[in-house]
Amino acid sequence: MPRHRLIFCLIGLVALLSAAALPALAQAPAPVVLNVGVLDAPDSPTARGVWLAIQEAQTRRALRLPDGQPFSLKTVTISRPPTSLDEVREGLDIMLSNGVVAVFGPDNGALAEESSAALATAGVPVFLSTAAQNAPRGDLIFRGQALDQLQAQALVTALSDQLVGKTAIFLRHKPSGSGAAEAFAEAARANGVVMRGGLVVENDLTDPSAASATAARLLAERPQVIFADGAPLQVAGLYLALRDRGYAGLFITPSAADRAFVEALPITLRDNIYGATGWSYTAQTAESLSFTRNYTTAFGAVPNALSAAAYDSTFLLIEAISRGGTAPASLAAALRSLPPRRGVQGVLNPSDPDGVFSANVSIFLTSQFGVPNVLVAFAAAEPVTPTPTRTLRPGERLPTATPTFGPSPTPTITLTPSLTFTPSPTRTPTDTRTPTPTPEGVVLTVIGQSVNIRTGPGRAYDVIGQLRRGAQVRLIGANPDYTWFVFNLEGRTAWVTSQANLVSIFGDVRTLPAIEPPPLPTATFTPTPTLTPTPQPLPDIVLLNAVLSPPVPAPNQPFTLTVTLQNQGQGDAGEFAVATSFMPGSVYSAAIVPSLPAGQVVNVNLSATVTATGVETIAIILDLNQQVNEGPSGEANNQPLFSYRIDVPYIAQGTIQVAPSTSVDLFGGTQDITYSGTDITPINGALVGLLAGLQLSQVHYDLLTPGVINSTAPIPQALLTPNTLIGIYTAEGKRGVIRVVSYNGPNIVLEYYIYQ
């Protein structure tokens, strides 16, 4: 065969092989879906904490098993909170039949104790967010927050001035209490508090008569301190009865950190209630602020310690899956081998021999509005502290803080081992870690690998050093928008960024004085004739188009927003995340773009399901974690807006011309309105209401409430000008809207839309 023909044949063969290989190369392996079970209802604190952590983790990076296989996570819940051991067992059967890799819950501490055997033999890792001291233990059991005994020791230590020498009594409500009262009694006795014993009651304390009888039994002991352990509404009922009977002593309850407790009290009785908690939503660390913001945005509710513990535990679970896979034994071993790191609650220690991740406790006193103001925060040991710490006196409040929000940093830093708690003379406690008071002032901790120290607030200023991961400095000032902070570096003013994925902040940054930036440095150089400096090419991610499918989704119907992005800059963009929160309901959705070369276009799908209707405008965040440096102009276009409508489908619609003295059936067989020639009147039980100031495009199903549509009175022609909108409930009870189009002589022309 001639040589040139051989070459052409080889080229053709290579082309065919390349073409055959392209589909395989272009199609990445689909992620394996791993189920995470929650032994509670979908809207329980633990379920919400787990769900939120999963969404954030999957937004930050692609999750992969040890063999490189990508994976995603999905929660499996039960319909309502379990109330008995049998219901816990039934829930576990549901979880295991769905092949869950781990189980969270239940939230009820007393039920967790009762279900110890069932949970300990589930065969998969079980994560408990409750602080109940006597909940199950085992190689596959992990605890998300500081246990009752440690919380009680911290409480008695912090309030020793108010407690020592006082007479106290405790109450535990059964079954909603979990043993915190008994833990308090033990710690109190060991520290000089005179305990008058306690009551364990089963009656419903939300019943005023039952609560009053219980309060009378407690007050017969003439206590100066009462500690109450139980569900928030049960404790609130008792507290009201005690105050009605004139009790004026100290009242302590962990439930005071729960908004349900606060909102059950009149505003005049919400202050001066003490308590201990593993975490409070008033905590001012960067991790806590971000978690609280994202939680309230997603669920419209304030998170509690259960939610925070579940959130922290879920991040640890995800990292353990990435290291050890899903086999229960190897997953538990990987979890216990994780180094300490910072979470929402503070320092987490996954290697704790008892499987208790957190030793963080906050002692609080409620404000006049029932807000748990932290008096003393006890925690595991931190990295090197820049200044000596001090122990706050009991009753002394930390400065009121104004939250500063930012994206949640990845909670991974290496920490020093925790200090040990000095056991009481009467008993060696099970949990021997000693809380360490939080640092004074506003303190910055480096959570990235390192961060540059500069002579001023910006990259234009010279680098004069670096802070490594784990380093802490006390801040002495900030620029006006709090994007850069100032600290003292060997007598020299040093500036450090506030970028949330590099540093975390303890304390209220708004207490820092504003410091005027130094003048920008000026560079003097003589360019050579042959070299011309060229700017570094930067990417620029822009939104080309956004399409919703279906165009008008219905409530509870999955939909997808496909956004088309282009890198219109000169440089390539690496991995970045695209995200939004769909309204109504702030349903979070995100996707990862592995890379986007200069000039290239990519489609990104953001999927969600919402439960209500609305006409909404949302921001599409094109670089969620600010991973791509696009320069000032590129960063300015990274939050384009998108408007859409979620609505119930129409069952009937059309345009009709109505003559005077004529009645009309819009849908269903029964006439709904009559037109007299001078007014429109609803008939046969129909109701109407004027939708003043609205356009048809702004109307949706949930807007047409009985508060808007409630009239049987005629609407006079003076109000029936063209484009007037009338909401209607038809004779059959269907919601709809009527628009006045025009008049044709004596006739009125109407456009109508009736919902299913």
C-alpha positions in Angstrom: 0.0 0.0 0.0 1.4 3.4 -0.9 2.7 5.4 2.1 0.3 8.3 1.6 -2.8 6.0 1.6 -1.6 4.3 4.7 -1.3 7.7 6.5 -4.8 8.7 5.4 -6.2 5.3 6.7 -4.5 5.8 10.1 -5.9 9.4 10.4 -9.4 8.1 9.7 -9.0 5.3 12.2 -7.9 7.8 14.9 -10.8 10.0 14.1 -13.3 7.2 14.4 -11.8 6.1 17.7 -11.9 9.6 19.0 -15.5 10.1 18.0 -16.5 6.8 19.7 -14.8 7.9 22.9 -16.3 11.4 23.0 -19.7 10.4 24.6 -17.9 8.5 27.4 -15.6 11.4 28.1 -18.3 14.0 28.0 -20.7 12.1 30.4 -19.5 12.3 34.0 -20.6 9.5 36.3 -23.9 10.2 38.0 -23.7 10.8 41.8 -24.8 7.9 44.0 -27.6 9.1 46.3 -27.1 8.3 50.0 -30.1 8.6 52.3 -29.7 10.1 55.8 -32.5 9.2 58.2 -34.1 11.6 60.7 -36.3 10.0 63.4 -38.5 13.0 63.6 -40.9 15.2 61.5 -39.5 17.1 58.4 -39.9 20.4 60.3 -38.3 19.3 63.5 -35.1 21.2 64.7 -32.9 18.2 64.0 -34.3 17.6 60.5 -33.9 21.2 59.6 -30.3 21.3 60.8 -29.5 18.2 58.8 -31.2 19.4 55.7 -29.5 22.8 55.8 -26.0 21.3 56.3 -26.5 19.0 53.3 -27.6 21.9 51.1 -24.6 24.0 52.1 -22.1 21.1 51.8 -23.3 20.2 48.3 -23.0 23.8 47.3 -19.5 24.3 48.5 -17.8 21.4 46.7 -18.4 18.2 44.9 -18.8 15.3 47.4 -16.9 12.1 46.6 -16.5 8.7 48.2 -13.0 7.4 48.9 -12.9 5.7 45.5 -13.7 9.0 43.7 -17.4 8.2 43.0 -19.4 11.4 43.4 -22.3 11.3 45.9 -25.2 13.4 47.0 -27.3 13.2 50.2 -31.0 13.1 50.8 -33.0 13.1 54.1 -35.6 10.5 54.9 -38.0 11.6 57.7 -41.1 10.3 59.4 -44.5 12.1 59.3 -44.6 13.3 62.9 -42.4 13.2 66.0 -42.3 9.8 67.7 -43.9 9.7 71.1 -43.2 6.1 72.2 -40.6 3.3 72.0 -42.8 1.5 69.5 -42.9 4.6 67.2 -39.1 4.9 67.4 -38.8 1.2 66.4 -41.3 1.8 63.5 -39.3 4.8 62.4 -36.1 2.9 62.5 -37.7 0.2 60.3 -38.6 2.9 57.8 -35.0 4.3 57.9 -33.3 1.0 57.4 -35.7 -0.1 54.7 -34.5 3.0 52.8 -30.9 2.0 53.2 -29.9 5.0 55.3 -26.1 5.4 56.0 -26.9 7.2 59.3 -29.8 8.1 61.6 -30.4 11.4 63.5 -32.8 11.8 66.4 -35.1 11.6 68.1 -35.2 15.2 69.5 -37.0 14.2 72.7 -34.3 13.4 75.3 -36.5 11.3 77.5 -37.6 9.2 74.5 -33.9 8.8 73.4 -33.2 7.4 76.9 -36.1 5.0 76.7 -35.1 3.9 73.2 -31.4 3.2 74.1 -31.4 -0.4 73.1 -33.2 0.1 69.8 -30.9 3.0 68.8 -27.7 1.2 70.0 -28.6 -1.8 67.8 -29.7 0.0 64.7 -26.6 -1.1 62.9 -25.7 2.3 61.4 -24.2 5.4 63.1 -26.8 7.2 65.2 -26.4 11.0 65.9 -28.3 12.4 68.9 -28.7 16.2 69.2 -30.3 16.1 72.7 -28.2 16.9 75.7 -29.8 14.0 77.7 -27.1 12.5 79.9 -28.5 9.0 80.0 -29.2 8.6 76.3 -27.6 5.5 74.7 -23.9 4.9 74.3 -22.0 2.6 71.9 -19.5 2.4 69.1 -22.0 3.7 66.6 -23.6 6.4 68.9 -22.5 10.0 68.6 -23.7 13.1 70.6 -23.9 16.5 69.0 -23.9 18.9 72.0 -22.6 19.1 75.5 -24.4 16.8 77.9 -26.7 17.8 80.8 -24.0 17.1 83.4 -21.4 19.4 81.8 -24.1 22.1 81.3 -25.2 21.9 84.9 -21.6 22.1 86.2 -21.0 25.2 84.0 -24.2 26.7 85.2 -23.4 26.3 88.9 -19.9 27.6 88.3 -21.1 30.7 86.5 -23.9 31.5 89.0 -22.1 30.5 92.2 -22.5 34.0 93.8 -26.3 33.7 93.3 -26.6 30.0 94.3 -24.3 29.2 97.1 -26.1 29.1 100.5 -29.6 29.3 98.8 -32.3 26.7 99.1 -33.3 25.2 95.8 -35.7 22.6 94.4 -36.1 21.1 91.0 -38.9 19.9 88.8 -38.8 17.4 86.0 -41.8 17.1 83.7 -42.3 13.6 82.5 -42.0 12.6 79.7 -40.8 15.8 78.1 -37.9 16.4 80.6 -34.6 14.5 80.0 -32.7 14.6 83.3 -31.2 18.1 83.2 -32.9 18.8 86.6 -31.2 15.9 88.3 -27.9 16.9 86.8 -28.4 20.4 88.2 -29.3 19.0 91.6 -26.1 17.0 91.7 -23.8 19.8 90.7 -25.6 22.2 93.1 -25.2 20.0 96.1 -21.5 19.6 95.3 -21.1 23.3 95.4 -22.9 24.4 98.6 -26.4 24.8 97.4 -29.1 23.5 99.8 -31.3 21.2 97.7 -34.8 20.6 99.0 -35.3 17.6 96.7 -37.5 17.7 93.6 -40.7 16.8 91.9 -41.2 14.5 88.9 -44.7 15.3 87.5 -46.7 13.9 84.6 -49.7 16.2 84.7 -50.2 18.7 81.8 -48.7 22.0 83.0 -50.3 23.9 80.1 -53.5 23.4 82.1 -53.6 26.4 84.5 -55.3 24.4 87.3 -52.7 21.6 87.1 -49.8 24.1 86.9 -51.2 26.0 89.9 -51.4 22.8 92.0 -47.8 21.9 91.0 -46.6 25.4 91.8 -48.2 25.2 95.3 -46.3 21.9 96.0 -43.0 23.5 95.0 -43.5 26.7 97.0 -44.4 24.7 100.1 -40.6 24.1 100.4 -40.0 27.8 100.4 -37.3 27.7 97.7 -35.1 30.6 96.7 -34.1 28.8 93.4 -36.3 26.7 91.2 -34.9 24.7 88.3 -37.4 23.3 85.8 -36.8 20.7 83.1 -39.3 19.9 80.4 -40.8 20.9 77.1 -41.0 24.7 76.6 -44.8 25.0 76.9 -44.9 22.8 80.0 -42.2 24.9 81.7 -43.9 28.1 80.6 -47.2 27.0 82.2 -45.4 26.3 85.5 -43.5 29.6 85.4 -46.8 31.6 85.0 -48.4 29.7 87.9 -45.3 30.4 90.1 -45.4 34.1 89.3 -49.2 34.2 89.9 -48.5 32.8 93.4 -45.9 35.5 94.1 -42.7 33.6 93.6 -39.9 36.1 93.3 -36.8 33.9 93.5 -34.4 32.7 90.8 -36.0 30.6 88.0 -33.7 28.5 85.9 -34.6 26.4 82.8 -32.9 25.4 79.6 -36.2 25.9 77.9 -35.8 29.7 78.2 -33.5 29.6 75.1 -36.4 28.3 73.1 -38.7 30.9 71.4 -41.8 28.7 72.1 -41.2 29.2 75.8 -40.7 33.0 75.4 -43.8 33.5 73.2 -46.0 31.6 75.7 -45.2 34.4 78.3 -46.5 37.9 78.5 -43.8 40.4 77.7 -43.8 41.6 81.3 -42.5 38.2 82.5 -39.9 37.4 79.8 -36.8 38.8 81.5 -34.4 37.6 84.2 -34.7 33.9 83.6 -31.5 31.9 83.7 -30.5 28.9 81.7 -27.7 26.8 80.1 -27.6 25.7 76.5 -25.2 24.0 74.2 -25.6 26.9 71.7 -27.6 30.1 71.5 -28.8 31.9 68.4 -27.4 35.1 69.9 -23.8 33.7 69.6 -21.6 36.2 67.6 -19.0 34.0 65.9 -18.9 34.1 62.1 -20.1 30.5 62.0 -23.1 31.1 64.2 -24.1 34.3 62.4 -24.0 32.6 59.0 -25.9 29.5 60.3 -28.6 31.6 62.0 -29.0 33.8 58.9 -29.3 30.8 56.5 -31.6 28.9 58.9 -34.0 31.8 59.3 -34.0 32.4 55.6 -34.7 28.8 54.8 -37.3 28.1 57.5 -38.6 31.4 58.8 -37.8 30.3 62.3 -35.1 30.8 64.9 -32.7 27.8 65.3 -32.1 26.2 68.7 -29.3 24.1 70.2 -30.8 20.9 68.7 -30.6 22.4 65.2 -27.0 23.6 65.7 -25.9 20.2 67.0 -27.5 18.4 64.1 -25.9 20.9 61.6 -22.4 20.4 63.1 -22.8 16.7 63.2 -23.9 16.5 59.6 -20.8 18.3 58.4 -18.7 15.8 60.3 -20.7 12.9 58.9 -20.1 14.1 55.3 -16.4 14.4 55.8 -16.3 10.9 57.4 -18.2 9.5 54.4 -15.6 11.1 52.1 -12.8 9.5 54.1 -14.2 6.1 55.2 -17.1 5.3 52.9 -20.6 4.1 54.0 -19.9 0.8 55.7 -21.0 1.4 59.4 -17.8 0.3 61.1 -15.4 2.2 58.7 -17.6 5.2 58.7 -17.6 5.4 62.5 -13.8 4.8 62.5 -13.3 7.7 60.0 -15.5 9.9 62.1 -13.5 9.3 65.3 -10.3 9.9 63.4 -11.2 13.4 62.3 -9.1 16.2 63.9 -10.8 18.9 66.0 -12.4 21.7 64.0 -14.6 24.7 64.5 -18.4 24.4 64.0 -21.4 26.5 64.8 -21.3 25.6 68.5 -17.5 26.2 68.8 -14.7 23.8 68.9 -15.8 20.2 68.0 -13.8 17.1 68.9 -14.9 14.1 66.8 -12.3 11.8 68.5 -13.9 12.1 72.0 -13.9 8.6 73.4 -17.5 8.9 74.5 -18.6 10.2 71.1 -19.6 13.6 72.4 -18.5 16.2 69.8 -19.1 19.4 71.8 -18.1 20.6 75.2 -19.4 24.1 74.5 -21.9 25.6 77.0 -23.4 29.1 77.2 -25.0 30.4 80.4 -27.6 33.1 79.7 -30.1 35.5 81.2 -33.1 36.5 79.3 -33.7 40.2 78.3 -36.9 42.1 78.6 -37.9 40.6 75.2 -36.9 37.1 76.2 -33.7 37.0 74.2 -31.0 34.7 75.8 -28.2 37.1 76.5 -25.0 35.0 77.1 -23.3 35.9 80.4 -20.5 33.3 80.2 -19.5 31.1 77.2 -17.6 28.0 78.2 -15.8 26.1 75.5 -13.1 23.6 74.5 -9.6 25.0 74.3 -8.9 27.5 71.4 -5.7 28.2 69.5 -3.2 30.7 71.1 -5.1 33.6 72.7 -3.6 37.0 72.0 -4.4 38.4 75.5 -5.2 36.8 78.9 -8.8 35.8 79.2 -11.0 36.7 82.1 -13.9 34.9 83.7 -17.0 37.0 83.7 -18.7 37.5 87.1 -22.1 35.8 87.3 -24.7 38.2 86.1 -22.2 40.2 84.1 -23.4 40.6 80.5 -21.3 40.4 77.4 -21.6 43.6 75.2 -24.7 43.6 73.1 -23.7 42.6 69.6 -25.0 43.7 66.2 -24.8 40.7 63.8 -22.5 41.0 60.8 -23.4 38.5 58.1 -21.2 36.7 55.6 -21.0 33.4 53.8 -20.4 30.4 56.0 -16.8 29.4 56.2 -15.7 25.8 55.8 -15.6 24.6 59.5 -12.1 23.0 59.5 -9.2 24.2 61.7 -6.6 22.4 63.8 -7.0 23.1 67.5 -5.1 22.4 70.7 -6.5 19.6 73.0 -9.2 20.6 75.4 -8.5 21.3 79.1 -9.7 19.0 81.8 -12.4 19.7 84.3 -11.5 19.4 88.0 -14.0 16.8 89.4 -16.0 17.6 92.5 -15.0 15.9 95.8 -18.2 13.8 95.9 -18.1 12.2 92.5 -16.0 11.9 89.4 -18.1 13.2 86.5 -18.5 11.2 83.3 -17.6 14.2 81.2 -14.3 15.6 82.5 -13.7 18.5 80.2 -13.5 21.9 81.7 -15.1 24.9 80.0 -12.7 27.6 79.1 -14.0 31.2 79.1 -14.2 32.9 75.8 -11.6 35.6 74.9 -12.1 39.2 75.7 -12.8 41.8 73.0 -13.0 41.2 69.3 -10.8 38.4 68.2 -9.9 37.2 64.7 -9.0 33.6 64.1 -7.4 32.4 60.8 -9.4 29.4 59.4 -7.8 29.3 55.9 -4.3 28.0 55.3 -2.9 31.5 55.8 -3.8 35.2 55.3 -1.6 38.1 54.3 -0.9 41.0 56.7 -0.8 44.3 54.8 0.0 48.0 55.4 -3.5 49.0 54.4 -7.0 47.8 53.6 -6.6 46.3 50.1 -4.4 44.4 47.7 -2.7 47.6 46.6 -0.9 47.8 49.9 2.3 46.0 50.7 2.4 42.6 52.3 4.3 42.7 55.6 3.7 39.2 56.9 1.3 36.3 57.2 -0.9 34.7 59.8 -1.1 30.9 59.6 -4.1 28.7 60.2 -5.2 28.8 63.9 -3.5 32.1 64.7 -5.5 34.6 66.7 -5.2 38.4 67.0 -7.1 40.9 69.0 -8.6 43.6 66.7 -8.3 47.3 67.5 -10.1 48.9 64.6 -11.7 48.6 61.2 -12.3 50.4 58.0 -15.8 52.0 57.6 -17.4 49.0 55.9 -15.8 46.4 58.1 -14.2 44.6 55.2 -10.7 45.0 56.7 -9.6 45.0 60.3 -6.6 46.4 62.2 -4.4 44.8 64.9 -1.2 45.7 66.6 1.9 44.0 65.1 4.9 44.7 67.3 3.9 48.3 67.7 2.9 48.7 64.1 -0.5 49.1 62.6 -1.4 45.9 60.5 -4.4 45.3 58.3 -6.1 41.9 57.6 -9.0 41.0 55.4 -12.5 40.0 56.8 -13.0 37.4 54.0 -15.2 34.8 55.6 -13.5 31.7 54.1 -10.2 32.9 55.5 -11.0 34.2 59.0 -13.7 34.0 61.6 -14.5 36.7 64.1 -15.5 36.5 67.8 -17.2 39.5 69.2 -19.0 42.6 67.9 -17.0 44.2 65.2 -19.2 47.3 65.3 -17.6 48.2 68.7 -14.3 48.7 66.9 -13.3 52.3 66.1 -13.0 53.4 62.5 -9.4 53.8 61.4 -8.5 56.0 58.4 -6.6 54.0 55.8 -3.1 55.1 55.0 -2.3 56.7 51.6 -2.0 54.2 48.8 1.6 53.4 48.0 3.1 54.9 44.9 5.4 52.9 42.7 8.3 54.6 40.8 9.8 52.7 37.9 11.3 53.4 34.5 9.8 51.1 31.9 12.2 49.8 29.3 11.4 50.6 25.6 10.9 46.9 24.8 8.5 45.8 27.6 5.0 47.0 28.2 3.2 45.8 31.3 0.0 44.0 30.5 -2.9 43.5 33.0 -3.5 39.9 34.2 -6.5 38.6 32.1 -9.5 38.1 34.3 -12.7 36.1 33.8 -16.1 37.7 33.8 -19.1 35.5 34.5 -22.4 37.0 33.2 -25.9 35.8 32.8 -27.1 35.4 29.2 -30.5 33.9 29.8 -32.8 32.3 32.5 -35.7 30.1 31.6 -38.2 28.5 34.1 -39.6 25.1 33.3 -42.6 24.9 33.5 -43.0 28.6 32.8 -45.6 29.0 35.6 -45.0 26.2 38.2 -47.7 25.1 40.6 -47.2 24.8 44.3 -45.7 21.4 45.3 -44.7 20.9 41.7 -41.0 20.5 41.0 -39.5 23.1 38.6 -36.2 23.9 37.1 -34.6 27.3 36.4 -32.0 26.9 33.6 -29.5 29.7 33.7 -27.2 30.2 30.7 -23.8 31.7 31.7 -20.9 32.9 29.7 -17.4 33.8 30.6 -17.0 37.1 28.8 -13.6 37.9 30.3 -10.2 37.1 29.0 -9.1 34.6 31.7 -10.4 31.2 32.5 -12.7 30.7 35.5 -12.1 27.7 37.8 -14.7 26.0 39.9 -17.6 28.2 41.2 -21.1 27.7 42.6 -24.3 29.2 41.3 -27.2 29.4 43.8 -30.5 31.1 44.6 -33.3 30.9 47.2 -36.7 30.5 45.5 -39.6 32.3 46.9 -42.0 32.0 48.5 -40.4 30.0 51.3 -36.7 30.7 50.6 -36.1 27.2 49.1 -32.4 27.0 48.6 -30.9 25.5 45.4 -27.4 25.5 44.1 -25.1 23.8 41.6 -21.4 23.6 41.0 -19.7 24.6 37.7 -16.3 22.8 37.6 -14.8 25.4 35.2 -15.7 27.9 32.5 -12.9 28.9 30.0 -12.9 32.3 28.5 -15.6 32.8 25.9 -17.4 29.5 26.8 -21.1 29.1 27.6 -22.6 26.7 30.1 -26.2 25.9 31.2 -26.8 25.4 35.0 -30.0 23.9 36.4 -31.4 25.0 39.7 -34.3 22.9 40.8 -36.8 23.3 43.6 -40.3 22.8 44.9 -42.3 25.5 46.8 -45.5 25.1 48.7 -47.3 28.4 48.1 -48.0 30.8 45.3 -46.5 34.2 44.6 -45.2 36.7 42.1 -41.5 36.9 43.0 -38.2 38.4 42.1 -35.0 36.7 43.2 -31.2 37.2 42.8 -29.2 34.5 41.1 -25.8 34.4 42.7 -23.3 33.6 40.0 -20.2 33.0 42.2 -21.7 32.1 45.6 -18.4 31.6 47.5 -16.4 34.3 45.6 -14.0 31.7 44.2 -13.4 33.5 41.0 -11.5 36.8 40.9 -13.3 38.9 38.3 -12.1 42.3 39.2 -14.4 45.1 40.4 -16.5 45.3 37.2 -16.9 41.6 36.9 -18.0 41.2 40.5 -20.6 43.9 40.1 -22.7 41.8 37.7 -22.8 38.6 39.8 -26.3 39.0 41.2 -28.7 39.4 38.3 -32.4 39.5 39.1 -35.1 37.1 37.8 -38.9 37.5 38.1 -41.4 34.7 37.9 -44.8 33.5 39.2 -45.8 30.4 41.1 -49.5 29.8 40.7 -52.3 27.3 40.7 -53.5 26.4 37.2 -56.7 27.9 35.8 -59.7 25.6 35.3 -61.5 28.1 33.1 -60.8 31.4 31.4 -62.2 33.6 28.7 -63.7 36.9 27.6 -67.5 37.6 27.8 -69.8 40.5 26.9 -72.5 41.0 29.4 -75.7 42.9 28.6 -77.7 44.8 31.3 -80.0 42.7 33.5 -78.0 39.6 32.6 -76.4 37.0 34.9 -73.3 35.0 34.2 -71.9 31.6 35.2 -68.1 31.8 35.1 -67.7 28.1 35.9 -69.5 25.2 37.6 -73.1 25.5 36.4 -74.4 28.1 38.9 -74.6 31.8 38.0 -72.1 33.9 39.9 -72.6 37.6 39.0 -75.3 39.8 37.5 -74.9 43.1 35.7 -77.6 45.6 36.1 -76.2 48.1 33.6 -75.0 50.3 36.5 -73.2 47.7 38.8 -72.0 44.2 39.2 -73.5 42.1 42.1 -72.4 38.6 43.3 -75.3 36.1 43.5 -75.9 32.6 44.8 -73.4 32.8 47.6 -70.5 34.2 45.4 -68.2 36.8 47.0 -66.2 39.6 45.5 -63.6 42.2 46.4 -61.9 45.0 44.5 -58.1 44.4 43.9 -57.1 48.1 43.9 -53.8 49.1 42.5 -52.9 45.6 41.1 -52.3 44.4 37.6 -53.3 41.0 36.3 -49.7 39.8 36.3 -49.5 40.5 40.0 -52.4 38.3 41.0 -51.9 34.7 42.3 -54.0 32.1 44.1 -52.8 32.8 47.7 -53.4 36.6 47.2 -57.2 35.9 46.9 -57.8 35.4 50.7 -61.1 35.8 52.6 -59.6 39.0 54.0 -59.7 40.4 50.4 -62.7 38.7 49.0 -65.6 38.9 51.4 -68.4 41.2 50.0 -71.8 40.5 48.7 -72.5 44.2 48.0 -72.8 45.5 44.4 -69.8 47.2 42.8 -70.9 50.5 41.3 -70.0 51.3 37.7 -68.0 54.3 38.9 -65.5 51.8 40.2 -65.6 49.5 37.1 -63.2 51.4 34.8 -61.2 49.5 32.2 -58.4 47.4 33.7 -60.1 47.2 37.1 -59.6 43.8 38.8 -62.2 42.0 40.9 -61.4 39.0 43.0 -64.2 36.5 43.2 -65.2 33.3 45.0 -67.7 31.7 42.7 -70.9 30.1 43.8 -69.1 26.8 43.9 -66.3 28.3 46.1 -63.6 28.5 43.3 -61.2 31.4 43.5 -60.8 33.7 40.5 -60.2 37.1 39.1 -62.3 39.3 36.7 -60.8 42.2 34.7 -62.9 44.9 33.2 -61.8 45.1 29.6 -64.1 47.8 28.1 -67.6 48.9 27.3 -69.6 48.2 24.1 -72.6 50.5 24.2 -74.6 49.4 27.3 -72.7 46.1 27.5 -69.6 45.5 29.7 -66.8 43.3 28.4 -65.1 41.2 31.1 -62.1 38.9 31.1 -62.1 36.1 33.7 -59.7 33.5 35.1 -61.0 30.8 37.5 -58.5 28.6 39.5 -58.7 24.9 39.9 
